[in-house]
Amino acid sequence: MNLGAAEEEESAAQVRVPAEIDWHKLDKSKFFCLGAALFSGVSATLYPVVVLKTRQQVFPSQISCIKTAFSLIRLEGLRALYRGFGTSLMGTIPARALYMAALEITKSSVGTATLKFGVAEPTAATVANGAAGLSAAMVAQLVWTPVDVVSQRLMVQGVSNSSKSSNQYMNGIDAFRKILKKDGAKGLYRGFGISILTYAPSNAVWWASYSVAQRMVWGGVGWCLCKKGCGGEGELRPDSKTVMAVQGVSAAMAGGMSALITMPLDTIKTRLQVLDGDENRRRGPTVMQTVRKLVREGGWMACYRGLGPRWASMSMSATTMITTYEFLKRLSMKNQEVLT
């Protein structure tokens, strides 16, 4: 199903939007291999921001992002900004593969089914994107949650009062073994439920918002281009830079909104995954215990600690992810034709 076809026809008099590349048009082996390489680079670029966000969420007192960064570098060196990165990267590769497969399959299936019910193309695209984001996040969390638990434990080592397990992990494998030995599989999947509640709606909102935002931005771009000189019914084809700019702006808009909406859930999730179970007789703290502790530390605004880094991280991640993802899909086309 080509969700972009109708949008092309509607805007043909102004600007021809590149058609979307469907799942059946992709060379799957190239898609997954190139995707692993490209998204590993994206993860490496954004990882320090994730470390700062996690540290801010775990600190019992409010410290600005800049102060947290300088303090971390001064006391532990630049390498501290990449603590747990190896573990995160090894888990991200299979998780990202699951995510992309679920995303594309669901988007194509739901989009086709929705159109059969006579739903308008723009609405079908929005519904398909939302459903795809929801299913992709749920599938990927099967891998991402254990990786999050281990990598976040490594990120906060050395943070006073954050966890009784501070400084006891040598590396990701050591952390995995110790958590598994002490708490079993439940320890590795601590916060799984709230992770689903955080990321599944967030992804659904993000992909649906991205679909809507992209149409809005393309409408503005078409108006601007035609104002500069569109000959009546003439058709304008945007260059690759314009396409990437529109995708990036749309992604940043959707990412910033998702960050704001889901921030409290993300803070609670991080606390659940990082804090040691010994404080509660070998059981991890419950959601309500975590919320009450946060409120005692700084009121309800404590749930928004790390909002700045998370907003920046999600906006930058969304922008780089979507431009990388669209570029990846073009590189992975079976017929090797470049869409313009």
Phi and psi in degrees as GROMACS dihedral restraints (atoms count N, CA, C in turn):
[ dihedral_restraints ]
;  ai    aj    ak    al  type     phi  dphi    fc
    3     4     5     6     1  -105.9    20    10
    4     5     6     7     1    97.1    20    10
    6     7     8     9     1   -70.1    20    10
    7     8     9    10     1   -16.3    20    10
    9    10    11    12     1   -93.2    20    10
   10    11    12    13     1    -5.4    20    10
   12    13    14    15     1   -63.2    20    10
   13    14    15    16     1   -48.8    20    10
   15    16    17    18     1   -66.2    20    10
   16    17    18    19     1   -35.3    20    10
   18    19    20    21     1   -65.1    20    10
   19    20    21    22     1   -33.8    20    10
   21    22    23    24     1   -63.2    20    10
   22    23    24    25     1   -44.5    20    10
   24    25    26    27     1   -66.0    20    10
   25    26    27    28     1   -39.2    20    10
   27    28    29    30     1   -66.7    20    10
   28    29    30    31     1   -31.2    20    10
   30    31    32    33     1  -107.1    20    10
   31    32    33    34     1    14.5    20    10
   33    34    35    36     1   -60.7    20    10
   34    35    36    37     1   -31.3    20    10
   36    37    38    39     1   -74.3    20    10
   37    38    39    40     1   -14.3    20    10
   39    40    41    42     1  -112.5    20    10
   40    41    42    43     1   -67.6    20    10
   42    43    44    45     1  -146.6    20    10
   43    44    45    46     1   133.3    20    10
   45    46    47    48     1   -87.1    20    10
   46    47    48    49     1   110.9    20    10
   48    49    50    51     1   -78.8    20    10
   49    50    51    52     1   134.8    20    10
   51    52    53    54     1   -58.1    20    10
   52    53    54    55     1   136.4    20    10
   54    55    56    57     1   -67.8    20    10
   55    56    57    58     1   149.8    20    10
   57    58    59    60     1   -76.0    20    10
   58    59    60    61     1   144.0    20    10
   60    61    62    63     1   -91.0    20    10
   61    62    63    64     1   115.8    20    10
   63    64    65    66     1   -81.2    20    10
   64    65    66    67     1   165.1    20    10
   66    67    68    69     1   -57.0    20    10
   67    68    69    70     1   -41.3    20    10
   69    70    71    72     1   -70.9    20    10
   70    71    72    73     1   -13.1    20    10
   72    73    74    75     1   -89.2    20    10
   73    74    75    76     1    -3.8    20    10
   75    76    77    78     1   -95.0    20    10
   76    77    78    79     1   143.2    20    10
   78    79    80    81     1   -81.9    20    10
   79    80    81    82     1   106.3    20    10
   81    82    83    84     1   -62.1    20    10
   82    83    84    85     1   -41.9    20    10
   84    85    86    87     1   -64.0    20    10
   85    86    87    88     1   -43.3    20    10
   87    88    89    90     1   -66.5    20    10
   88    89    90    91     1   -39.4    20    10
   90    91    92    93     1   -58.9    20    10
   91    92    93    94     1   -47.3    20    10
   93    94    95    96     1   -76.7    20    10
   94    95    96    97     1   -38.8    20    10
   96    97    98    99     1   -67.6    20    10
   97    98    99   100     1   -49.3    20    10
   99   100   101   102     1   -65.4    20    10
  100   101   102   103     1   -36.3    20    10
  102   103   104   105     1   -62.3    20    10
  103   104   105   106     1   -41.0    20    10
  105   106   107   108     1   -61.3    20    10
  106   107   108   109     1   -42.5    20    10
  108   109   110   111     1   -69.1    20    10
  109   110   111   112     1   -46.9    20    10
  111   112   113   114     1   -65.4    20    10
  112   113   114   115     1   -45.1    20    10
  114   115   116   117     1   -75.9    20    10
  115   116   117   118     1   -21.1    20    10
  117   118   119   120     1   -65.9    20    10
  118   119   120   121     1   -39.7    20    10
  120   121   122   123     1   -65.6    20    10
  121   122   123   124     1   -40.7    20    10
  123   124   125   126     1   -63.1    20    10
  124   125   126   127     1   -44.1    20    10
  126   127   128   129     1   -61.0    20    10
  127   128   129   130     1   -41.6    20    10
  129   130   131   132     1   -63.8    20    10
  130   131   132   133     1   -37.4    20    10
  132   133   134   135     1   -67.9    20    10
  133   134   135   136     1   -40.1    20    10
  135   136   137   138     1   -93.9    20    10
  136   137   138   139     1    -9.0    20    10
  138   139   140   141     1   -58.4    20    10
  139   140   141   142     1   -42.8    20    10
  141   142   143   144     1   -55.9    20    10
  142   143   144   145     1   -35.5    20    10
  144   145   146   147     1   -66.6    20    10
  145   146   147   148     1   -36.5    20    10
  147   148   149   150     1   -66.1    20    10
  148   149   150   151     1   -40.2    20    10
  150   151   152   153     1   -61.1    20    10
  151   152   153   154     1   -45.3    20    10
  153   154   155   156     1   -64.6    20    10
  154   155   156   157     1   -41.2    20    10
  156   157   158   159     1   -61.1    20    10
  157   158   159   160     1   -44.4    20    10
  159   160   161   162     1   -65.4    20    10
  160   161   162   163     1   -41.6    20    10
  162   163   164   165     1   -61.8    20    10
  163   164   165   166     1   -42.8    20    10
  165   166   167   168     1   -64.7    20    10
  166   167   168   169     1   -36.3    20    10
  168   169   170   171     1   -70.2    20    10
  169   170   171   172     1   -27.1    20    10
  171   172   173   174     1   -90.0    20    10
  172   173   174   175     1   -30.4    20    10
  174   175   176   177     1   -59.1    20    10
  175   176   177   178     1   133.5    20    10
  177   178   179   180     1   -70.8    20    10
  178   179   180   181     1   -19.8    20    10
  180   181   182   183     1  -118.1    20    10
  181   182   183   184     1   151.5    20    10
  183   184   185   186     1   -75.9    20    10
  184   185   186   187     1   121.4    20    10
  186   187   188   189     1  -130.0    20    10
  187   188   189   190     1   135.1    20    10
  189   190   191   192     1   -64.2    20    10
  190   191   192   193     1   158.9    20    10
  192   193   194   195     1   -60.5    20    10
  193   194   195   196     1   -42.2    20    10
  195   196   197   198     1   -65.0    20    10
  196   197   198   199     1   -43.9    20    10
  198   199   200   201     1   -64.7    20    10
  199   200   201   202     1   -38.5    20    10
  201   202   203   204     1   -61.9    20    10
  202   203   204   205     1   -43.1    20    10
  204   205   206   207     1   -64.2    20    10
  205   206   207   208     1   -48.4    20    10
  207   208   209   210     1   -64.9    20    10
  208   209   210   211     1   -40.5    20    10
  210   211   212   213     1   -63.5    20    10
  211   212   213   214     1   -43.0    20    10
  213   214   215   216     1   -64.1    20    10
  214   215   216   217     1   -44.5    20    10
  216   217   218   219     1   -68.0    20    10
  217   218   219   220     1   -41.1    20    10
  219   220   221   222     1   -65.6    20    10
  220   221   222   223     1   -40.9    20    10
  222   223   224   225     1   -86.7    20    10
  223   224   225   226     1   -32.2    20    10
  225   226   227   228     1  -125.1    20    10
  226   227   228   229     1    -4.5    20    10
  228   229   230   231     1    86.0    20    10
  229   230   231   232     1   170.7    20    10
  231   232   233   234     1   -64.5    20    10
  232   233   234   235     1   -28.2    20    10
  234   235   236   237     1   -62.5    20    10
  235   236   237   238     1   -23.1    20    10
  237   238   239   240     1   -64.1    20    10
  238   239   240   241     1   -25.9    20    10
  240   241   242   243     1   -70.0    20    10
  241   242   243   244     1   -13.7    20    10
  243   244   245   246     1  -120.0    20    10
  244   245   246   247     1    22.2    20    10
  246   247   248   249     1   -66.9    20    10
  247   248   249   250     1   126.6    20    10
  249   250   251   252     1    85.8    20    10
  250   251   252   253     1     3.4    20    10
  252   253   254   255     1   -65.8    20    10
  253   254   255   256     1   -40.0    20    10
  255   256   257   258     1   -59.2    20    10
  256   257   258   259     1   -44.4    20    10
  258   259   260   261     1   -63.4    20    10
  259   260   261   262     1   -45.5    20    10
  261   262   263   264     1   -60.9    20    10
  262   263   264   265     1   -42.7    20    10
  264   265   266   267     1   -65.8    20    10
  265   266   267   268     1   -43.6    20    10
  267   268   269   270     1   -63.3    20    10
  268   269   270   271     1   -32.8    20    10
  270   271   272   273     1   -83.4    20    10
  271   272   273   274     1   -29.8    20    10
  273   274   275   276     1   -67.3    20    10
  274   275   276   277     1   -34.7    20    10
  276   277   278   279     1   -60.4    20    10
  277   278   279   280     1   -54.6    20    10
  279   280   281   282     1   -68.5    20    10
  280   281   282   283     1   -34.6    20    10
  282   283   284   285     1   -64.5    20    10
  283   284   285   286     1   -41.8    20    10
  285   286   287   288     1   -66.4    20    10
  286   287   288   289     1   -36.5    20    10
  288   289   290   291     1   -63.3    20    10
  289   290   291   292     1   -45.0    20    10
  291   292   293   294     1   -61.5    20    10
  292   293   294   295     1   -42.6    20    10
  294   295   296   297     1   -60.9    20    10
  295   296   297   298     1   -48.8    20    10
  297   298   299   300     1   -66.1    20    10
  298   299   300   301     1   -40.0    20    10
  300   301   302   303     1   -64.7    20    10
  301   302   303   304     1   -48.2    20    10
  303   304   305   306     1   -63.1    20    10
  304   305   306   307     1   -39.0    20    10
  306   307   308   309     1   -61.1    20    10
  307   308   309   310     1   -52.1    20    10
  309   310   311   312     1   -70.5    20    10
  310   311   312   313     1   -40.5    20    10
  312   313   314   315     1   -65.3    20    10
  313   314   315   316     1   -45.0    20    10
  315   316   317   318     1   -66.3    20    10
  316   317   318   319     1   -42.5    20    10
  318   319   320   321     1   -59.9    20    10
  319   320   321   322     1   -44.6    20    10
  321   322   323   324     1   -67.8    20    10
  322   323   324   325     1   -44.4    20    10
  324   325   326   327     1   -67.4    20    10
  325   326   327   328     1   -49.0    20    10
  327   328   329   330     1   -67.1    20    10
  328   329   330   331     1   -40.1    20    10
  330   331   332   333     1   -61.1    20    10
  331   332   333   334     1   -44.9    20    10
  333   334   335   336     1   -64.0    20    10
  334   335   336   337     1   -44.8    20    10
  336   337   338   339     1   -63.9    20    10
  337   338   339   340     1   -40.0    20    10
  339   340   341   342     1   -65.5    20    10
  340   341   342   343     1   -40.3    20    10
  342   343   344   345     1   -63.9    20    10
  343   344   345   346     1   -32.4    20    10
  345   346   347   348     1   -65.7    20    10
  346   347   348   349     1   -22.5    20    10
  348   349   350   351     1   -86.6    20    10
  349   350   351   352     1     5.8    20    10
  351   352   353   354     1    82.3    20    10
  352   353   354   355     1    16.7    20    10
  354   355   356   357     1   -74.6    20    10
  355   356   357   358     1   142.2    20    10
  357   358   359   360     1   -59.9    20    10
  358   359   360   361     1   148.5    20    10
  360   361   362   363     1   -55.7    20    10
  361   362   363   364     1   -47.6    20    10
  363   364   365   366     1   -60.7    20    10
  364   365   366   367     1   -40.9    20    10
  366   367   368   369     1   -67.0    20    10
  367   368   369   370     1   -40.5    20    10
  369   370   371   372     1   -61.6    20    10
  370   371   372   373     1   -40.8    20    10
  372   373   374   375     1   -63.8    20    10
  373   374   375   376     1   -41.8    20    10
  375   376   377   378     1   -65.2    20    10
  376   377   378   379     1   -45.1    20    10
  378   379   380   381     1   -63.6    20    10
  379   380   381   382     1   -44.1    20    10
  381   382   383   384     1   -63.5    20    10
  382   383   384   385     1   -41.9    20    10
  384   385   386   387     1   -65.2    20    10
  385   386   387   388     1   -42.3    20    10
  387   388   389   390     1   -63.7    20    10
  388   389   390   391     1   -46.5    20    10
  390   391   392   393     1   -63.7    20    10
  391   392   393   394     1   -38.4    20    10
  393   394   395   396     1   -65.0    20    10
  394   395   396   397     1   -43.6    20    10
  396   397   398   399     1   -62.4    20    10
  397   398   399   400     1   -39.6    20    10
  399   400   401   402     1   -63.8    20    10
  400   401   402   403     1   -51.0    20    10
  402   403   404   405     1   -67.4    20    10
  403   404   405   406     1   -38.8    20    10
  405   406   407   408     1   -63.7    20    10
  406   407   408   409     1   -42.3    20    10
  408   409   410   411     1   -65.7    20    10
  409   410   411   412     1   -40.9    20    10
  411   412   413   414     1   -65.5    20    10
  412   413   414   415     1   -42.6    20    10
  414   415   416   417     1   -67.1    20    10
  415   416   417   418     1   -45.4    20    10
  417   418   419   420     1   -66.0    20    10
  418   419   420   421     1   -28.4    20    10
  420   421   422   423     1   -64.3    20    10
  421   422   423   424     1   -20.6    20    10
  423   424   425   426     1   -59.9    20    10
  424   425   426   427     1   -31.7    20    10
  426   427   428   429     1   -99.1    20    10
  427   428   429   430     1   -39.9    20    10
  429   430   431   432     1   -67.2    20    10
  430   431   432   433     1   -35.2    20    10
  432   433   434   435     1   -62.1    20    10
  433   434   435   436     1   -51.1    20    10
  435   436   437   438     1   -59.8    20    10
  436   437   438   439     1   -37.8    20    10
  438   439   440   441     1   -64.8    20    10
  439   440   441   442     1   -41.7    20    10
  441   442   443   444     1   -60.4    20    10
  442   443   444   445     1   -46.0    20    10
  444   445   446   447     1   -58.5    20    10
  445   446   447   448     1   -48.2    20    10
  447   448   449   450     1   -69.1    20    10
  448   449   450   451     1   -49.3    20    10
  450   451   452   453     1   -65.8    20    10
  451   452   453   454     1   -36.8    20    10
  453   454   455   456     1   -70.3    20    10
  454   455   456   457     1   -34.0    20    10
  456   457   458   459     1   -61.2    20    10
  457   458   459   460     1   -40.3    20    10
  459   460   461   462     1   -69.9    20    10
  460   461   462   463     1   -36.4    20    10
  462   463   464   465     1   -59.8    20    10
  463   464   465   466     1   -38.8    20    10
  465   466   467   468     1   -98.7    20    10
  466   467   468   469     1     7.6    20    10
  468   469   470   471     1   -59.6    20    10
  469   470   471   472     1   130.0    20    10
  471   472   473   474     1    99.5    20    10
  472   473   474   475     1    -9.3    20    10
  474   475   476   477     1   -80.9    20    10
  475   476   477   478     1   117.4    20    10
  477   478   479   480     1   -63.5    20    10
  478   479   480   481     1   138.9    20    10
  480   481   482   483     1    65.7    20    10
  481   482   483   484     1     8.8    20    10
  483   484   485   486     1   -86.0    20    10
  484   485   486   487     1   -33.3    20    10
  486   487   488   489     1  -165.8    20    10
  487   488   489   490     1   141.7    20    10
  489   490   491   492     1   -73.3    20    10
  490   491   492   493     1    -7.4    20    10
  492   493   494   495     1   -92.6    20    10
  493   494   495   496     1     6.7    20    10
  495   496   497   498     1   -56.6    20    10
  496   497   498   499     1   137.9    20    10
  498   499   500   501     1    66.7    20    10
  499   500   501   502     1    15.1    20    10
  501   502   503   504     1  -103.5    20    10
  502   503   504   505     1    -3.2    20    10
  504   505   506   507     1  -104.8    20    10
  505   506   507   508     1   128.9    20    10
  507   508   509   510     1   -81.9    20    10
  508   509   510   511     1   -36.6    20    10
  510   511   512   513     1  -162.4    20    10
  511   512   513   514     1  -174.3    20    10
  513   514   515   516     1   -64.5    20    10
  514   515   516   517     1   -41.1    20    10
  516   517   518   519     1   -64.3    20    10
  517   518   519   520     1   -42.0    20    10
  519   520   521   522     1   -63.1    20    10
  520   521   522   523     1   -42.3    20    10
  522   523   524   525     1   -64.2    20    10
  523   524   525   526     1   -42.5    20    10
  525   526   527   528     1   -59.3    20    10
  526   527   528   529     1   -47.0    20    10
  528   529   530   531     1   -64.3    20    10
  529   530   531   532     1   -43.3    20    10
  531   532   533   534     1   -69.0    20    10
  532   533   534   535     1   -40.2    20    10
  534   535   536   537     1   -65.7    20    10
  535   536   537   538     1   -42.9    20    10
  537   538   539   540     1   -65.1    20    10
  538   539   540   541     1   -40.6    20    10
  540   541   542   543     1   -67.2    20    10
  541   542   543   544     1   -40.1    20    10
  543   544   545   546     1   -80.5    20    10
  544   545   546   547     1   -46.5    20    10
  546   547   548   549     1  -115.6    20    10
  547   548   549   550     1    -3.8    20    10
  549   550   551   552     1    73.1    20    10
  550   551   552   553     1  -165.7    20    10
  552   553   554   555     1   -61.5    20    10
  553   554   555   556     1   -30.0    20    10
  555   556   557   558     1   -61.1    20    10
  556   557   558   559     1   -33.4    20    10
  558   559   560   561     1   -65.0    20    10
  559   560   561   562     1   -37.1    20    10
  561   562   563   564     1   -76.1    20    10
  562   563   564   565     1   -23.6    20    10
  564   565   566   567     1  -107.7    20    10
  565   566   567   568     1    23.4    20    10
  567   568   569   570     1   -64.0    20    10
  568   569   570   571     1   129.7    20    10
  570   571   572   573     1    84.7    20    10
  571   572   573   574     1     9.0    20    10
  573   574   575   576     1   -61.1    20    10
  574   575   576   577     1   -44.7    20    10
  576   577   578   579     1   -60.5    20    10
  577   578   579   580     1   -47.5    20    10
  579   580   581   582     1   -73.7    20    10
  580   581   582   583     1   -23.9    20    10
  582   583   584   585     1   -64.8    20    10
  583   584   585   586     1   -42.1    20    10
  585   586   587   588     1   -62.8    20    10
  586   587   588   589     1   -44.0    20    10
  588   589   590   591     1   -65.7    20    10
  589   590   591   592     1   -26.7    20    10
  591   592   593   594     1   -83.9    20    10
  592   593   594   595     1   -54.0    20    10
  594   595   596   597     1   -83.9    20    10
  595   596   597   598     1   -34.1    20    10
  597   598   599   600     1   -64.0    20    10
  598   599   600   601     1   -54.1    20    10
  600   601   602   603     1   -63.0    20    10
  601   602   603   604     1   -37.4    20    10
  603   604   605   606     1   -60.9    20    10
  604   605   606   607     1   -43.9    20    10
  606   607   608   609     1   -67.9    20    10
  607   608   609   610     1   -39.7    20    10
  609   610   611   612     1   -62.1    20    10
  610   611   612   613     1   -45.6    20    10
  612   613   614   615     1   -63.6    20    10
  613   614   615   616     1   -42.3    20    10
  615   616   617   618     1   -62.6    20    10
  616   617   618   619     1   -51.5    20    10
  618   619   620   621     1   -67.7    20    10
  619   620   621   622     1   -37.4    20    10
  621   622   623   624     1   -67.0    20    10
  622   623   624   625     1   -43.4    20    10
  624   625   626   627     1   -63.7    20    10
  625   626   627   628     1   -38.7    20    10
  627   628   629   630     1   -62.4    20    10
  628   629   630   631     1   -40.9    20    10
  630   631   632   633     1   -62.4    20    10
  631   632   633   634     1   -44.8    20    10
  633   634   635   636     1   -68.2    20    10
  634   635   636   637     1   -46.2    20    10
  636   637   638   639     1   -61.4    20    10
  637   638   639   640     1   -38.3    20    10
  639   640   641   642     1   -64.1    20    10
  640   641   642   643     1   -41.2    20    10
  642   643   644   645     1   -64.9    20    10
  643   644   645   646     1   -39.7    20    10
  645   646   647   648     1   -64.1    20    10
  646   647   648   649     1   -45.5    20    10
  648   649   650   651     1   -66.5    20    10
  649   650   651   652     1   -41.0    20    10
  651   652   653   654     1   -62.8    20    10
  652   653   654   655     1   -36.1    20    10
  654   655   656   657     1   -61.3    20    10
  655   656   657   658     1   -42.6    20    10
  657   658   659   660     1   -66.7    20    10
  658   659   660   661     1   -40.3    20    10
  660   661   662   663     1   -65.1    20    10
  661   662   663   664     1   -42.6    20    10
  663   664   665   666     1   -61.6    20    10
  664   665   666   667     1   -41.5    20    10
  666   667   668   669     1   -63.0    20    10
  667   668   669   670     1   -43.5    20    10
  669   670   671   672     1   -65.4    20    10
  670   671   672   673     1   -44.0    20    10
  672   673   674   675     1   -64.7    20    10
  673   674   675   676     1   -42.3    20    10
  675   676   677   678     1   -69.2    20    10
  676   677   678   679     1   -31.9    20    10
  678   679   680   681     1   -65.5    20    10
  679   680   681   682     1   -32.8    20    10
  681   682   683   684     1   -73.6    20    10
  682   683   684   685     1   -22.2    20    10
  684   685   686   687     1   154.3    20    10
  685   686   687   688     1    73.5    20    10
  687   688   689   690     1  -108.3    20    10
  688   689   690   691     1   117.1    20    10
  690   691   692   693     1   -76.2    20    10
  691   692   693   694     1    86.5    20    10
  693   694   695   696     1    59.9    20    10
  694   695   696   697     1  -113.0    20    10
  696   697   698   699     1   -88.2    20    10
  697   698   699   700     1    12.3    20    10
  699   700   701   702     1   -60.9    20    10
  700   701   702   703     1   155.4    20    10
  702   703   704   705     1  -110.7    20    10
  703   704   705   706     1   132.1    20    10
  705   706   707   708     1  -107.4    20    10
  706   707   708   709     1   133.1    20    10
  708   709   710   711     1  -110.2    20    10
  709   710   711   712     1   113.8    20    10
  711   712   713   714     1   -68.0    20    10
  712   713   714   715     1   146.2    20    10
  714   715   716   717     1   -77.6    20    10
  715   716   717   718     1   175.6    20    10
  717   718   719   720     1   -64.2    20    10
  718   719   720   721     1   -33.2    20    10
  720   721   722   723     1   -66.5    20    10
  721   722   723   724     1   -39.9    20    10
  723   724   725   726     1   -65.4    20    10
  724   725   726   727     1   -41.9    20    10
  726   727   728   729     1   -59.9    20    10
  727   728   729   730     1   -47.1    20    10
  729   730   731   732     1   -65.8    20    10
  730   731   732   733     1   -37.5    20    10
  732   733   734   735     1   -64.5    20    10
  733   734   735   736     1   -43.6    20    10
  735   736   737   738     1   -63.9    20    10
  736   737   738   739     1   -44.0    20    10
  738   739   740   741     1   -63.2    20    10
  739   740   741   742     1   -41.2    20    10
  741   742   743   744     1   -66.0    20    10
  742   743   744   745     1   -44.9    20    10
  744   745   746   747     1   -64.0    20    10
  745   746   747   748     1   -44.0    20    10
  747   748   749   750     1   -62.2    20    10
  748   749   750   751     1   -41.3    20    10
  750   751   752   753     1   -66.5    20    10
  751   752   753   754     1   -41.6    20    10
  753   754   755   756     1   -63.6    20    10
  754   755   756   757     1   -40.8    20    10
  756   757   758   759     1   -61.0    20    10
  757   758   759   760     1   -46.5    20    10
  759   760   761   762     1   -67.8    20    10
  760   761   762   763     1   -39.8    20    10
  762   763   764   765     1   -66.2    20    10
  763   764   765   766     1   -42.0    20    10
  765   766   767   768     1   -63.0    20    10
  766   767   768   769     1   -41.2    20    10
  768   769   770   771     1   -66.1    20    10
  769   770   771   772     1   -42.7    20    10
  771   772   773   774     1   -63.5    20    10
  772   773   774   775     1   -38.3    20    10
  774   775   776   777     1   -62.0    20    10
  775   776   777   778     1   -43.8    20    10
  777   778   779   780     1   -65.4    20    10
  778   779   780   781     1   -42.4    20    10
  780   781   782   783     1   -68.8    20    10
  781   782   783   784     1   -40.6    20    10
  783   784   785   786     1  -100.4    20    10
  784   785   786   787     1     6.7    20    10
  786   787   788   789     1   -57.6    20    10
  787   788   789   790     1   -48.8    20    10
  789   790   791   792     1   -57.9    20    10
  790   791   792   793     1   -41.4    20    10
  792   793   794   795     1   -64.6    20    10
  793   794   795   796     1   -38.1    20    10
  795   796   797   798     1   -66.5    20    10
  796   797   798   799     1   -39.0    20    10
  798   799   800   801     1   -63.7    20    10
  799   800   801   802     1   -45.5    20    10
  801   802   803   804     1   -62.8    20    10
  802   803   804   805     1   -43.7    20    10
  804   805   806   807     1   -59.1    20    10
  805   806   807   808     1   -45.1    20    10
  807   808   809   810     1   -63.1    20    10
  808   809   810   811     1   -44.0    20    10
  810   811   812   813     1   -59.9    20    10
  811   812   813   814     1   -44.8    20    10
  813   814   815   816     1   -60.9    20    10
  814   815   816   817     1   -38.3    20    10
  816   817   818   819     1   -79.8    20    10
  817   818   819   820     1   -24.0    20    10
  819   820   821   822     1   -95.6    20    10
  820   821   822   823     1   -41.1    20    10
  822   823   824   825     1   -68.2    20    10
  823   824   825   826     1   141.8    20    10
  825   826   827   828     1   -75.9    20    10
  826   827   828   829     1   144.0    20    10
  828   829   830   831     1   -73.2    20    10
  829   830   831   832     1   -14.5    20    10
  831   832   833   834     1   -61.0    20    10
  832   833   834   835     1   -26.2    20    10
  834   835   836   837     1   -69.2    20    10
  835   836   837   838     1   -13.0    20    10
  837   838   839   840     1  -129.6    20    10
  838   839   840   841     1    42.9    20    10
  840   841   842   843     1    57.6    20    10
  841   842   843   844     1    52.2    20    10
  843   844   845   846     1    70.8    20    10
  844   845   846   847     1     0.8    20    10
  846   847   848   849     1  -103.1    20    10
  847   848   849   850     1   144.3    20    10
  849   850   851   852     1   -68.3    20    10
  850   851   852   853     1   153.1    20    10
  852   853   854   855     1   -63.0    20    10
  853   854   855   856     1   147.6    20    10
  855   856   857   858     1   -81.2    20    10
  856   857   858   859     1   170.9    20    10
  858   859   860   861     1   -61.9    20    10
  859   860   861   862     1   -45.2    20    10
  861   862   863   864     1   -66.2    20    10
  862   863   864   865     1   -38.1    20    10
  864   865   866   867     1   -62.8    20    10
  865   866   867   868     1   -40.7    20    10
  867   868   869   870     1   -65.7    20    10
  868   869   870   871     1   -43.4    20    10
  870   871   872   873     1   -62.9    20    10
  871   872   873   874     1   -45.6    20    10
  873   874   875   876     1   -61.4    20    10
  874   875   876   877     1   -39.8    20    10
  876   877   878   879     1   -66.0    20    10
  877   878   879   880     1   -41.2    20    10
  879   880   881   882     1   -61.5    20    10
  880   881   882   883     1   -44.9    20    10
  882   883   884   885     1   -64.7    20    10
  883   884   885   886     1   -38.6    20    10
  885   886   887   888     1   -63.9    20    10
  886   887   888   889     1   -34.4    20    10
  888   889   890   891     1   -74.3    20    10
  889   890   891   892     1   -34.8    20    10
  891   892   893   894     1  -162.4    20    10
  892   893   894   895     1    25.0    20    10
  894   895   896   897     1    73.3    20    10
  895   896   897   898     1  -173.5    20    10
  897   898   899   900     1   -65.5    20    10
  898   899   900   901     1   -22.7    20    10
  900   901   902   903     1   -68.5    20    10
  901   902   903   904     1   -16.1    20    10
  903   904   905   906     1   -63.1    20    10
  904   905   906   907     1   -24.5    20    10
  906   907   908   909     1   -69.2    20    10
  907   908   909   910     1   -13.6    20    10
  909   910   911   912     1  -105.7    20    10
  910   911   912   913     1    15.4    20    10
  912   913   914   915     1   -62.6    20    10
  913   914   915   916     1   136.7    20    10
  915   916   917   918     1    82.3    20    10
  916   917   918   919     1    11.1    20    10
  918   919   920   921     1   -62.2    20    10
  919   920   921   922     1   -41.7    20    10
  921   922   923   924     1   -56.4    20    10
  922   923   924   925     1   -56.3    20    10
  924   925   926   927     1   -62.1    20    10
  925   926   927   928     1   -36.2    20    10
  927   928   929   930     1   -69.8    20    10
  928   929   930   931     1   -40.5    20    10
  930   931   932   933     1   -59.9    20    10
  931   932   933   934     1   -48.0    20    10
  933   934   935   936     1   -63.3    20    10
  934   935   936   937     1   -43.7    20    10
  936   937   938   939     1   -62.4    20    10
  937   938   939   940     1   -47.0    20    10
  939   940   941   942     1   -70.2    20    10
  940   941   942   943     1   -35.9    20    10
  942   943   944   945     1   -68.0    20    10
  943   944   945   946     1   -47.6    20    10
  945   946   947   948     1   -66.7    20    10
  946   947   948   949     1   -41.4    20    10
  948   949   950   951     1   -63.5    20    10
  949   950   951   952     1   -42.6    20    10
  951   952   953   954     1   -63.0    20    10
  952   953   954   955     1   -43.6    20    10
  954   955   956   957     1   -64.6    20    10
  955   956   957   958     1   -50.1    20    10
  957   958   959   960     1   -69.6    20    10
  958   959   960   961     1   -36.7    20    10
  960   961   962   963     1   -65.3    20    10
  961   962   963   964     1   -46.5    20    10
  963   964   965   966     1   -71.8    20    10
  964   965   966   967     1   -38.3    20    10
  966   967   968   969     1   -67.7    20    10
  967   968   969   970     1   -38.8    20    10
  969   970   971   972     1   -66.2    20    10
  970   971   972   973     1   -41.4    20    10
  972   973   974   975     1   -65.9    20    10
  973   974   975   976     1   -43.9    20    10
  975   976   977   978     1   -66.3    20    10
  976   977   978   979     1   -38.5    20    10
  978   979   980   981     1   -63.6    20    10
  979   980   981   982     1   -42.0    20    10
  981   982   983   984     1   -60.2    20    10
  982   983   984   985     1   -43.1    20    10
  984   985   986   987     1   -64.8    20    10
  985   986   987   988     1   -35.3    20    10
  987   988   989   990     1   -69.7    20    10
  988   989   990   991     1   -38.6    20    10
  990   991   992   993     1   -67.4    20    10
  991   992   993   994     1   -26.5    20    10
  993   994   995   996     1   -96.2    20    10
  994   995   996   997     1     7.1    20    10
  996   997   998   999     1   -64.9    20    10
  997   998   999  1000     1   140.7    20    10
  999  1000  1001  1002     1   -63.1    20    10
 1000  1001  1002  1003     1   -40.8    20    10
 1002  1003  1004  1005     1   -86.9    20    10
 1003  1004  1005  1006     1    -3.0    20    10
 1005  1006  1007  1008     1    63.3    20    10
 1006  1007  1008  1009     1    15.0    20    10
 1008  1009  1010  1011     1   -82.3    20    10
 1009  1010  1011  1012     1   135.7    20    10
 1011  1012  1013  1014     1   -89.0    20    10
 1012  1013  1014  1015     1   123.2    20    10
 1014  1015  1016  1017     1   -80.6    20    10
 1015  1016  1017  1018     1   138.3    20    10
